[in-house]
Amino acid sequence: MRGEIWTMCDDRYASKARPVVIVQSDEVRGFESVVLCLFTTYDNASVPTRVRVEPSAENGLERTSFVMTEKIASVSRDMLGRRIGVLENDYLEQVSRALMTVLGLD
């Protein structure tokens, strides 16, 4: 579901499992792949395409993290590890706005 945070491990993106957030619409179903954005803990708040997310019980993150909306990937659902949590609505809205900028839809 859109906004869920999962772990993903793939040699192309990272050598260790890292959190990702699903950004694909819930209306898009029936595919083996899912569209997501990667997280980083590298603090670069000056990058306008990054959304800062504070850890919470709901999202399951352990550290302050940044959704890299410029790092959009479509991956096989098999690459997802475990569900960590869900991105809160205010953060998801920020991600949506940033994705509109990245994709030239604003």
BAVEXMAR-317398 format. One record per atom (N, C-alpha, C): residue number from 1; atom name; z, y, x. Coordinates in nm, 4 decimals. Example, Ala and Ser with C-alpha at 12.3 -4.5 7.8 and 13.67 -1.06 7.14 Angstrom:
! BAVEXMAR-317398
kolke pos = 1 site = N Z = 0.7800 Y = -0.5690 X = 1.3190;
kolke pos = 1 site = CA Z = 0.7800 Y = -0.4500 X = 1.2300;
kolke pos = 1 site = C Z = 0.7800 Y = -0.3300 X = 1.3200;
kolke pos = 2 site = N Z = 0.7080 Y = -0.2250 X = 1.2850;
kolke pos = 2 site = CA Z = 0.7140 Y = -0.1060 X = 1.3670;
kolke pos = 2 site = C Z = 0.7870 Y = 0.0030 X = 1.2900;
//
This chain:
! BAVEXMAR-317398
kolke pos = 1 site = N Z = 0.0000 Y = -0.1192 X = 0.0836;
kolke pos = 1 site = CA Z = 0.0000 Y = 0.0000 X = 0.0000;
kolke pos = 1 site = C Z = 0.0000 Y = 0.1251 X = 0.0877;
kolke pos = 2 site = N Z = -0.0639 Y = 0.2283 X = 0.0390;
kolke pos = 2 site = CA Z = -0.0707 Y = 0.3548 X = 0.1120;
kolke pos = 2 site = C Z = 0.0708 Y = 0.4045 X = 0.1411;
kolke pos = 3 site = N Z = 0.0918 Y = 0.4454 X = 0.2648;
kolke pos = 3 site = CA Z = 0.2210 Y = 0.4984 X = 0.3060;
kolke pos = 3 site = C Z = 0.3137 Y = 0.3954 X = 0.3680;
kolke pos = 4 site = N Z = 0.2805 Y = 0.2670 X = 0.3568;
kolke pos = 4 site = CA Z = 0.3650 Y = 0.1646 X = 0.4196;
kolke pos = 4 site = C Z = 0.3509 Y = 0.1719 X = 0.5713;
kolke pos = 5 site = N Z = 0.4614 Y = 0.1481 X = 0.6386;
kolke pos = 5 site = CA Z = 0.4635 Y = 0.1477 X = 0.7843;
kolke pos = 5 site = C Z = 0.4799 Y = 0.0032 X = 0.8307;
kolke pos = 6 site = N Z = 0.3899 Y = -0.0391 X = 0.9173;
kolke pos = 6 site = CA Z = 0.3879 Y = -0.1759 X = 0.9705;
kolke pos = 6 site = C Z = 0.3847 Y = -0.1709 X = 1.1220;
kolke pos = 7 site = N Z = 0.4124 Y = -0.2829 X = 1.1835;
kolke pos = 7 site = CA Z = 0.3875 Y = -0.2957 X = 1.3264;
kolke pos = 7 site = C Z = 0.2467 Y = -0.3512 X = 1.3442;
kolke pos = 8 site = N Z = 0.1855 Y = -0.3165 X = 1.4553;
kolke pos = 8 site = CA Z = 0.0549 Y = -0.3695 X = 1.4899;
kolke pos = 8 site = C Z = 0.0493 Y = -0.3852 X = 1.6411;
kolke pos = 9 site = N Z = -0.0068 Y = -0.4939 X = 1.6862;
kolke pos = 9 site = CA Z = -0.0247 Y = -0.5154 X = 1.8293;
kolke pos = 9 site = C Z = -0.1687 Y = -0.5561 X = 1.8541;
kolke pos = 10 site = N Z = -0.2353 Y = -0.4821 X = 1.9394;
kolke pos = 10 site = CA Z = -0.3727 Y = -0.5115 X = 1.9759;
kolke pos = 10 site = C Z = -0.3988 Y = -0.4512 X = 2.1127;
kolke pos = 11 site = N Z = -0.4630 Y = -0.5242 X = 2.1991;
kolke pos = 11 site = CA Z = -0.4864 Y = -0.4763 X = 2.3351;
kolke pos = 11 site = C Z = -0.5705 Y = -0.3489 X = 2.3406;
kolke pos = 12 site = N Z = -0.6522 Y = -0.3246 X = 2.2391;
kolke pos = 12 site = CA Z = -0.7343 Y = -0.2031 X = 2.2404;
kolke pos = 12 site = C Z = -0.6507 Y = -0.0781 X = 2.2164;
kolke pos = 13 site = N Z = -0.5411 Y = -0.0906 X = 2.1431;
kolke pos = 13 site = CA Z = -0.4605 Y = 0.0258 X = 2.1062;
kolke pos = 13 site = C Z = -0.3308 Y = 0.0355 X = 2.1850;
kolke pos = 14 site = N Z = -0.2679 Y = -0.0766 X = 2.2099;
kolke pos = 14 site = CA Z = -0.1401 Y = -0.0748 X = 2.2811;
kolke pos = 14 site = C Z = -0.1066 Y = -0.2167 X = 2.3247;
kolke pos = 15 site = N Z = -0.0360 Y = -0.2273 X = 2.4343;
kolke pos = 15 site = CA Z = 0.0008 Y = -0.3592 X = 2.4856;
kolke pos = 15 site = C Z = 0.1245 Y = -0.4151 X = 2.4158;
kolke pos = 16 site = N Z = 0.1953 Y = -0.3311 X = 2.3437;
kolke pos = 16 site = CA Z = 0.3131 Y = -0.3766 X = 2.2714;
kolke pos = 16 site = C Z = 0.2995 Y = -0.3373 X = 2.1252;
kolke pos = 17 site = N Z = 0.3762 Y = -0.4027 X = 2.0395;
kolke pos = 17 site = CA Z = 0.3719 Y = -0.3705 X = 1.8970;
kolke pos = 17 site = C Z = 0.4132 Y = -0.2256 X = 1.8766;
kolke pos = 18 site = N Z = 0.3366 Y = -0.1554 X = 1.7965;
kolke pos = 18 site = CA Z = 0.3684 Y = -0.0155 X = 1.7686;
kolke pos = 18 site = C Z = 0.3552 Y = 0.0087 X = 1.6194;
kolke pos = 19 site = N Z = 0.4256 Y = 0.1087 X = 1.5669;
kolke pos = 19 site = CA Z = 0.4150 Y = 0.1358 X = 1.4230;
kolke pos = 19 site = C Z = 0.2825 Y = 0.2029 X = 1.3875;
kolke pos = 20 site = N Z = 0.2352 Y = 0.1698 X = 1.2689;
kolke pos = 20 site = CA Z = 0.1165 Y = 0.2314 X = 1.2114;
kolke pos = 20 site = C Z = 0.1475 Y = 0.2599 X = 1.0647;
kolke pos = 21 site = N Z = 0.0753 Y = 0.3551 X = 1.0071;
kolke pos = 21 site = CA Z = 0.0922 Y = 0.3846 X = 0.8653;
kolke pos = 21 site = C Z = -0.0415 Y = 0.3632 X = 0.7942;
kolke pos = 22 site = N Z = -0.0357 Y = 0.2949 X = 0.6822;
kolke pos = 22 site = CA Z = -0.1565 Y = 0.2706 X = 0.6040;
kolke pos = 22 site = C Z = -0.1935 Y = 0.3990 X = 0.5311;
kolke pos = 23 site = N Z = -0.3189 Y = 0.4434 X = 0.5491;
kolke pos = 23 site = CA Z = -0.3656 Y = 0.5659 X = 0.4844;
kolke pos = 23 site = C Z = -0.4760 Y = 0.5364 X = 0.3827;
kolke pos = 24 site = N Z = -0.5168 Y = 0.4134 X = 0.3741;
kolke pos = 24 site = CA Z = -0.6203 Y = 0.3727 X = 0.2792;
kolke pos = 24 site = C Z = -0.5685 Y = 0.3846 X = 0.1358;
kolke pos = 25 site = N Z = -0.6545 Y = 0.4299 X = 0.0470;
kolke pos = 25 site = CA Z = -0.6185 Y = 0.4413 X = -0.0943;
kolke pos = 25 site = C Z = -0.5849 Y = 0.3047 X = -0.1524;
kolke pos = 26 site = N Z = -0.4871 Y = 0.3018 X = -0.2404;
kolke pos = 26 site = CA Z = -0.4520 Y = 0.1771 X = -0.3091;
kolke pos = 26 site = C Z = -0.5644 Y = 0.1314 X = -0.4015;
kolke pos = 27 site = N Z = -0.6563 Y = 0.2214 X = -0.4346;
kolke pos = 27 site = CA Z = -0.7701 Y = 0.1872 X = -0.5200;
kolke pos = 27 site = C Z = -0.8735 Y = 0.1025 X = -0.4452;
kolke pos = 28 site = N Z = -0.8711 Y = 0.1059 X = -0.3129;
kolke pos = 28 site = CA Z = -0.9655 Y = 0.0300 X = -0.2311;
kolke pos = 28 site = C Z = -0.9015 Y = -0.1040 X = -0.1987;
kolke pos = 29 site = N Z = -0.9483 Y = -0.2075 X = -0.2671;
kolke pos = 29 site = CA Z = -0.8874 Y = -0.3408 X = -0.2520;
kolke pos = 29 site = C Z = -0.9956 Y = -0.4438 X = -0.2261;
kolke pos = 30 site = N Z = -0.9516 Y = -0.5616 X = -0.1865;
kolke pos = 30 site = CA Z = -1.0433 Y = -0.6735 X = -0.1736;
kolke pos = 30 site = C Z = -1.1136 Y = -0.6831 X = -0.0398;
kolke pos = 31 site = N Z = -1.0728 Y = -0.6039 X = 0.0570;
kolke pos = 31 site = CA Z = -1.1327 Y = -0.6099 X = 0.1894;
kolke pos = 31 site = C Z = -1.0367 Y = -0.6779 X = 0.2860;
kolke pos = 32 site = N Z = -1.0905 Y = -0.7388 X = 0.3881;
kolke pos = 32 site = CA Z = -1.0083 Y = -0.8023 X = 0.4916;
kolke pos = 32 site = C Z = -0.9467 Y = -0.6990 X = 0.5856;
kolke pos = 33 site = N Z = -0.9968 Y = -0.5756 X = 0.5800;
kolke pos = 33 site = CA Z = -0.9481 Y = -0.4716 X = 0.6705;
kolke pos = 33 site = C Z = -0.8678 Y = -0.3675 X = 0.5938;
kolke pos = 34 site = N Z = -0.7952 Y = -0.2870 X = 0.6708;
kolke pos = 34 site = CA Z = -0.7152 Y = -0.1792 X = 0.6146;
kolke pos = 34 site = C Z = -0.7281 Y = -0.0586 X = 0.7076;
kolke pos = 35 site = N Z = -0.7303 Y = 0.0617 X = 0.6492;
kolke pos = 35 site = CA Z = -0.7431 Y = 0.1847 X = 0.7266;
kolke pos = 35 site = C Z = -0.6039 Y = 0.2414 X = 0.7513;
kolke pos = 36 site = N Z = -0.5777 Y = 0.2750 X = 0.8772;
kolke pos = 36 site = CA Z = -0.4437 Y = 0.3209 X = 0.9151;
kolke pos = 36 site = C Z = -0.4501 Y = 0.4260 X = 1.0234;
kolke pos = 37 site = N Z = -0.3362 Y = 0.4871 X = 1.0507;
kolke pos = 37 site = CA Z = -0.3192 Y = 0.5801 X = 1.1617;
kolke pos = 37 site = C Z = -0.2051 Y = 0.5299 X = 1.2480;
kolke pos = 38 site = N Z = -0.2182 Y = 0.5513 X = 1.3769;
kolke pos = 38 site = CA Z = -0.1167 Y = 0.5083 X = 1.4716;
kolke pos = 38 site = C Z = -0.0079 Y = 0.6139 X = 1.4878;
kolke pos = 39 site = N Z = 0.1104 Y = 0.5684 X = 1.5248;
kolke pos = 39 site = CA Z = 0.2222 Y = 0.6559 X = 1.5596;
kolke pos = 39 site = C Z = 0.2340 Y = 0.6650 X = 1.7108;
kolke pos = 40 site = N Z = 0.2938 Y = 0.7725 X = 1.7571;
kolke pos = 40 site = CA Z = 0.3357 Y = 0.7857 X = 1.8955;
kolke pos = 40 site = C Z = 0.4732 Y = 0.8514 X = 1.8967;
kolke pos = 41 site = N Z = 0.5493 Y = 0.8269 X = 2.0015;
kolke pos = 41 site = CA Z = 0.6766 Y = 0.8974 X = 2.0170;
kolke pos = 41 site = C Z = 0.6622 Y = 1.0129 X = 2.1159;
kolke pos = 42 site = N Z = 0.5424 Y = 1.0264 X = 2.1746;
kolke pos = 42 site = CA Z = 0.5179 Y = 1.1372 X = 2.2672;
kolke pos = 42 site = C Z = 0.5217 Y = 1.2677 X = 2.1891;
kolke pos = 43 site = N Z = 0.6124 Y = 1.3559 X = 2.2270;
kolke pos = 43 site = CA Z = 0.6338 Y = 1.4816 X = 2.1559;
kolke pos = 43 site = C Z = 0.5275 Y = 1.5832 X = 2.1956;
kolke pos = 44 site = N Z = 0.4281 Y = 1.5968 X = 2.1115;
kolke pos = 44 site = CA Z = 0.3243 Y = 1.6969 X = 2.1313;
kolke pos = 44 site = C Z = 0.3010 Y = 1.7672 X = 1.9981;
kolke pos = 45 site = N Z = 0.4045 Y = 1.8347 X = 1.9519;
kolke pos = 45 site = CA Z = 0.4022 Y = 1.9004 X = 1.8215;
kolke pos = 45 site = C Z = 0.2979 Y = 2.0115 X = 1.8137;
kolke pos = 46 site = N Z = 0.2479 Y = 2.0559 X = 1.9283;
kolke pos = 46 site = CA Z = 0.1490 Y = 2.1633 X = 1.9271;
kolke pos = 46 site = C Z = 0.0109 Y = 2.1148 X = 1.8837;
kolke pos = 47 site = N Z = -0.0097 Y = 1.9837 X = 1.8763;
kolke pos = 47 site = CA Z = -0.1375 Y = 1.9294 X = 1.8308;
kolke pos = 47 site = C Z = -0.1391 Y = 1.9348 X = 1.6781;
kolke pos = 48 site = N Z = -0.2310 Y = 2.0108 X = 1.6187;
kolke pos = 48 site = CA Z = -0.2278 Y = 2.0316 X = 1.4734;
kolke pos = 48 site = C Z = -0.2588 Y = 1.9074 X = 1.3903;
kolke pos = 49 site = N Z = -0.3119 Y = 1.8033 X = 1.4524;
kolke pos = 49 site = CA Z = -0.3442 Y = 1.6816 X = 1.3775;
kolke pos = 49 site = C Z = -0.2292 Y = 1.5824 X = 1.3765;
kolke pos = 50 site = N Z = -0.1170 Y = 1.6171 X = 1.4384;
kolke pos = 50 site = CA Z = -0.0015 Y = 1.5279 X = 1.4458;
kolke pos = 50 site = C Z = 0.1031 Y = 1.5684 X = 1.3422;
kolke pos = 51 site = N Z = 0.1612 Y = 1.4688 X = 1.2763;
kolke pos = 51 site = CA Z = 0.2651 Y = 1.4928 X = 1.1763;
kolke pos = 51 site = C Z = 0.3955 Y = 1.4338 X = 1.2288;
kolke pos = 52 site = N Z = 0.4929 Y = 1.5212 X = 1.2490;
kolke pos = 52 site = CA Z = 0.6241 Y = 1.4790 X = 1.2987;
kolke pos = 52 site = C Z = 0.7018 Y = 1.4102 X = 1.1873;
kolke pos = 53 site = N Z = 0.7579 Y = 1.2927 X = 1.2179;
kolke pos = 53 site = CA Z = 0.8347 Y = 1.2153 X = 1.1207;
kolke pos = 53 site = C Z = 0.9704 Y = 1.1811 X = 1.1814;
kolke pos = 54 site = N Z = 1.0758 Y = 1.2210 X = 1.1128;
kolke pos = 54 site = CA Z = 1.2108 Y = 1.1887 X = 1.1574;
kolke pos = 54 site = C Z = 1.2486 Y = 1.0492 X = 1.1069;
kolke pos = 55 site = N Z = 1.3211 Y = 0.9722 X = 1.1865;
kolke pos = 55 site = CA Z = 1.3596 Y = 0.8376 X = 1.1426;
kolke pos = 55 site = C Z = 1.4545 Y = 0.8425 X = 1.0228;
kolke pos = 56 site = N Z = 1.4409 Y = 0.7425 X = 0.9356;
kolke pos = 56 site = CA Z = 1.5288 Y = 0.7319 X = 0.8195;
kolke pos = 56 site = C Z = 1.5376 Y = 0.5855 X = 0.7789;
kolke pos = 57 site = N Z = 1.6312 Y = 0.5569 X = 0.6912;
kolke pos = 57 site = CA Z = 1.6440 Y = 0.4205 X = 0.6403;
kolke pos = 57 site = C Z = 1.5195 Y = 0.3814 X = 0.5625;
kolke pos = 58 site = N Z = 1.4573 Y = 0.4772 X = 0.4934;
kolke pos = 58 site = CA Z = 1.3392 Y = 0.4469 X = 0.4126;
kolke pos = 58 site = C Z = 1.2160 Y = 0.4143 X = 0.4976;
kolke pos = 59 site = N Z = 1.1942 Y = 0.4946 X = 0.6040;
kolke pos = 59 site = CA Z = 1.0729 Y = 0.4694 X = 0.6829;
kolke pos = 59 site = C Z = 1.0943 Y = 0.3663 X = 0.7939;
kolke pos = 60 site = N Z = 1.2173 Y = 0.3385 X = 0.8288;
kolke pos = 60 site = CA Z = 1.2463 Y = 0.2330 X = 0.9249;
kolke pos = 60 site = C Z = 1.2165 Y = 0.2648 X = 1.0701;
kolke pos = 61 site = N Z = 1.1754 Y = 0.3885 X = 1.0986;
kolke pos = 61 site = CA Z = 1.1476 Y = 0.4259 X = 1.2379;
kolke pos = 61 site = C Z = 1.2788 Y = 0.4420 X = 1.3134;
kolke pos = 62 site = N Z = 1.2764 Y = 0.4106 X = 1.4411;
kolke pos = 62 site = CA Z = 1.3970 Y = 0.4196 X = 1.5233;
kolke pos = 62 site = C Z = 1.4071 Y = 0.5513 X = 1.5985;
kolke pos = 63 site = N Z = 1.2946 Y = 0.6187 X = 1.6174;
kolke pos = 63 site = CA Z = 1.2913 Y = 0.7446 X = 1.6929;
kolke pos = 63 site = C Z = 1.2014 Y = 0.8445 X = 1.6223;
kolke pos = 64 site = N Z = 1.2211 Y = 0.9714 X = 1.6533;
kolke pos = 64 site = CA Z = 1.1287 Y = 1.0726 X = 1.6038;
kolke pos = 64 site = C Z = 0.9894 Y = 1.0336 X = 1.6511;
kolke pos = 65 site = N Z = 0.8957 Y = 1.0334 X = 1.5579;
kolke pos = 65 site = CA Z = 0.7606 Y = 0.9861 X = 1.5885;
kolke pos = 65 site = C Z = 0.6584 Y = 1.0823 X = 1.5297;
kolke pos = 66 site = N Z = 0.5347 Y = 1.0672 X = 1.5740;
kolke pos = 66 site = CA Z = 0.4264 Y = 1.1523 X = 1.5284;
kolke pos = 66 site = C Z = 0.3115 Y = 1.0654 X = 1.4802;
kolke pos = 67 site = N Z = 0.2666 Y = 1.0891 X = 1.3555;
kolke pos = 67 site = CA Z = 0.1469 Y = 1.0219 X = 1.3057;
kolke pos = 67 site = C Z = 0.0280 Y = 1.0916 X = 1.3706;
kolke pos = 68 site = N Z = -0.0548 Y = 1.0151 X = 1.4389;
kolke pos = 68 site = CA Z = -0.1738 Y = 1.0695 X = 1.5035;
kolke pos = 68 site = C Z = -0.2900 Y = 1.0567 X = 1.4056;
kolke pos = 69 site = N Z = -0.3087 Y = 1.1590 X = 1.3218;
kolke pos = 69 site = CA Z = -0.4130 Y = 1.1493 X = 1.2198;
kolke pos = 69 site = C Z = -0.5524 Y = 1.1513 X = 1.2810;
kolke pos = 70 site = N Z = -0.5619 Y = 1.1888 X = 1.4066;
kolke pos = 70 site = CA Z = -0.6915 Y = 1.1825 X = 1.4756;
kolke pos = 70 site = C Z = -0.7184 Y = 1.0418 X = 1.5303;
kolke pos = 71 site = N Z = -0.6210 Y = 0.9515 X = 1.5180;
kolke pos = 71 site = CA Z = -0.6344 Y = 0.8113 X = 1.5607;
kolke pos = 71 site = C Z = -0.6418 Y = 0.7230 X = 1.4365;
kolke pos = 72 site = N Z = -0.7556 Y = 0.7285 X = 1.3691;
kolke pos = 72 site = CA Z = -0.7788 Y = 0.6496 X = 1.2486;
kolke pos = 72 site = C Z = -0.8442 Y = 0.5195 X = 1.2916;
kolke pos = 73 site = N Z = -0.7963 Y = 0.4093 X = 1.2372;
kolke pos = 73 site = CA Z = -0.8545 Y = 0.2794 X = 1.2703;
kolke pos = 73 site = C Z = -0.8669 Y = 0.1949 X = 1.1444;
kolke pos = 74 site = N Z = -0.9687 Y = 0.1130 X = 1.1423;
kolke pos = 74 site = CA Z = -0.9846 Y = 0.0122 X = 1.0383;
kolke pos = 74 site = C Z = -0.9679 Y = -0.1217 X = 1.1082;
kolke pos = 75 site = N Z = -0.8644 Y = -0.1950 X = 1.0723;
kolke pos = 75 site = CA Z = -0.8331 Y = -0.3203 X = 1.1411;
kolke pos = 75 site = C Z = -0.8157 Y = -0.4330 X = 1.0404;
kolke pos = 76 site = N Z = -0.8295 Y = -0.5537 X = 1.0892;
kolke pos = 76 site = CA Z = -0.8055 Y = -0.6705 X = 1.0062;
kolke pos = 76 site = C Z = -0.6589 Y = -0.6722 X = 0.9641;
kolke pos = 77 site = N Z = -0.6345 Y = -0.7085 X = 0.8400;
kolke pos = 77 site = CA Z = -0.4969 Y = -0.7185 X = 0.7914;
kolke pos = 77 site = C Z = -0.4161 Y = -0.8187 X = 0.8734;
kolke pos = 78 site = N Z = -0.4852 Y = -0.9139 X = 0.9361;
kolke pos = 78 site = CA Z = -0.4187 Y = -1.0134 X = 1.0203;
kolke pos = 78 site = C Z = -0.3512 Y = -0.9502 X = 1.1421;
kolke pos = 79 site = N Z = -0.3938 Y = -0.8295 X = 1.1796;
kolke pos = 79 site = CA Z = -0.3361 Y = -0.7625 X = 1.2962;
kolke pos = 79 site = C Z = -0.2020 Y = -0.6970 X = 1.2655;
kolke pos = 80 site = N Z = -0.1695 Y = -0.6857 X = 1.1371;
kolke pos = 80 site = CA Z = -0.0409 Y = -0.6264 X = 1.0995;
kolke pos = 80 site = C Z = 0.0694 Y = -0.7284 X = 1.1226;
kolke pos = 81 site = N Z = 0.1801 Y = -0.6809 X = 1.1782;
kolke pos = 81 site = CA Z = 0.2934 Y = -0.7681 X = 1.2053;
kolke pos = 81 site = C Z = 0.3912 Y = -0.7699 X = 1.0896;
kolke pos = 82 site = N Z = 0.4934 Y = -0.6872 X = 1.1010;
kolke pos = 82 site = CA Z = 0.5950 Y = -0.6844 X = 0.9958;
kolke pos = 82 site = C Z = 0.6020 Y = -0.5450 X = 0.9345;
kolke pos = 83 site = N Z = 0.6407 Y = -0.5419 X = 0.8090;
kolke pos = 83 site = CA Z = 0.6576 Y = -0.4154 X = 0.7382;
kolke pos = 83 site = C Z = 0.7895 Y = -0.3541 X = 0.7818;
kolke pos = 84 site = N Z = 0.7836 Y = -0.2277 X = 0.8257;
kolke pos = 84 site = CA Z = 0.9029 Y = -0.1569 X = 0.8725;
kolke pos = 84 site = C Z = 0.9660 Y = -0.0756 X = 0.7604;
kolke pos = 85 site = N Z = 0.8823 Y = -0.0078 X = 0.6806;
kolke pos = 85 site = CA Z = 0.9329 Y = 0.0790 X = 0.5754;
kolke pos = 85 site = C Z = 0.8199 Y = 0.1522 X = 0.5074;
kolke pos = 86 site = N Z = 0.8538 Y = 0.2643 X = 0.4455;
kolke pos = 86 site = CA Z = 0.7565 Y = 0.3451 X = 0.3727;
kolke pos = 86 site = C Z = 0.7748 Y = 0.4911 X = 0.4121;
kolke pos = 87 site = N Z = 0.6634 Y = 0.5577 X = 0.4368;
kolke pos = 87 site = CA Z = 0.6650 Y = 0.6994 X = 0.4697;
kolke pos = 87 site = C Z = 0.7027 Y = 0.7793 X = 0.3458;
kolke pos = 88 site = N Z = 0.7980 Y = 0.8693 X = 0.3598;
kolke pos = 88 site = CA Z = 0.8421 Y = 0.9521 X = 0.2484;
kolke pos = 88 site = C Z = 0.7269 Y = 1.0405 X = 0.1992;
kolke pos = 89 site = N Z = 0.7313 Y = 1.0766 X = 0.0708;
kolke pos = 89 site = CA Z = 0.6214 Y = 1.1507 X = 0.0072;
kolke pos = 89 site = C Z = 0.5871 Y = 1.2806 X = 0.0780;
kolke pos = 90 site = N Z = 0.6871 Y = 1.3570 X = 0.1227;
kolke pos = 90 site = CA Z = 0.6556 Y = 1.4840 X = 0.1884;
kolke pos = 90 site = C Z = 0.5785 Y = 1.4622 X = 0.3177;
kolke pos = 91 site = N Z = 0.6135 Y = 1.3577 X = 0.3930;
kolke pos = 91 site = CA Z = 0.5392 Y = 1.3259 X = 0.5149;
kolke pos = 91 site = C Z = 0.3992 Y = 1.2761 X = 0.4806;
kolke pos = 92 site = N Z = 0.3880 Y = 1.1942 X = 0.3764;
kolke pos = 92 site = CA Z = 0.2582 Y = 1.1408 X = 0.3374;
kolke pos = 92 site = C Z = 0.1643 Y = 1.2533 X = 0.2934;
kolke pos = 93 site = N Z = 0.2175 Y = 1.3532 X = 0.2267;
kolke pos = 93 site = CA Z = 0.1360 Y = 1.4689 X = 0.1883;
kolke pos = 93 site = C Z = 0.0873 Y = 1.5440 X = 0.3118;
kolke pos = 94 site = N Z = 0.1741 Y = 1.5598 X = 0.4128;
kolke pos = 94 site = CA Z = 0.1335 Y = 1.6245 X = 0.5372;
kolke pos = 94 site = C Z = 0.0238 Y = 1.5441 X = 0.6070;
kolke pos = 95 site = N Z = 0.0383 Y = 1.4117 X = 0.6069;
kolke pos = 95 site = CA Z = -0.0635 Y = 1.3244 X = 0.6665;
kolke pos = 95 site = C Z = -0.1956 Y = 1.3424 X = 0.5922;
kolke pos = 96 site = N Z = -0.1912 Y = 1.3462 X = 0.4601;
kolke pos = 96 site = CA Z = -0.3132 Y = 1.3635 X = 0.3800;
kolke pos = 96 site = C Z = -0.3836 Y = 1.4946 X = 0.4141;
kolke pos = 97 site = N Z = -0.3068 Y = 1.6022 X = 0.4257;
kolke pos = 97 site = CA Z = -0.3666 Y = 1.7321 X = 0.4605;
kolke pos = 97 site = C Z = -0.4272 Y = 1.7288 X = 0.6001;
kolke pos = 98 site = N Z = -0.3580 Y = 1.6665 X = 0.6939;
kolke pos = 98 site = CA Z = -0.4097 Y = 1.6579 X = 0.8304;
kolke pos = 98 site = C Z = -0.5365 Y = 1.5728 X = 0.8349;
kolke pos = 99 site = N Z = -0.5403 Y = 1.4648 X = 0.7574;
kolke pos = 99 site = CA Z = -0.6600 Y = 1.3799 X = 0.7526;
kolke pos = 99 site = C Z = -0.7786 Y = 1.4580 X = 0.6948;
kolke pos = 100 site = N Z = -0.7534 Y = 1.5448 X = 0.5982;
kolke pos = 100 site = CA Z = -0.8609 Y = 1.6261 X = 0.5430;
kolke pos = 100 site = C Z = -0.9202 Y = 1.7155 X = 0.6518;
kolke pos = 101 site = N Z = -0.8364 Y = 1.7692 X = 0.7368;
kolke pos = 101 site = CA Z = -0.8835 Y = 1.8518 X = 0.8476;
kolke pos = 101 site = C Z = -0.9620 Y = 1.7674 X = 0.9472;
kolke pos = 102 site = N Z = -0.9067 Y = 1.6540 X = 0.9859;
kolke pos = 102 site = CA Z = -0.9729 Y = 1.5663 X = 1.0832;
kolke pos = 102 site = C Z = -1.1102 Y = 1.5228 X = 1.0332;
kolke pos = 103 site = N Z = -1.1205 Y = 1.4927 X = 0.9053;
kolke pos = 103 site = CA Z = -1.2453 Y = 1.4417 X = 0.8482;
kolke pos = 103 site = C Z = -1.3373 Y = 1.5512 X = 0.7936;
kolke pos = 104 site = N Z = -1.2956 Y = 1.6766 X = 0.8056;
kolke pos = 104 site = CA Z = -1.3771 Y = 1.7875 X = 0.7595;
kolke pos = 104 site = C Z = -1.3893 Y = 1.7945 X = 0.6092;
kolke pos = 105 site = N Z = -1.2832 Y = 1.7561 X = 0.5385;
kolke pos = 105 site = CA Z = -1.2862 Y = 1.7535 X = 0.3922;
kolke pos = 105 site = C Z = -1.2110 Y = 1.8690 X = 0.3284;
kolke pos = 106 site = N Z = -1.1616 Y = 1.9625 X = 0.4099;
kolke pos = 106 site = CA Z = -1.0871 Y = 2.0741 X = 0.3515;
kolke pos = 106 site = C Z = -1.1722 Y = 2.1969 X = 0.3352;
//
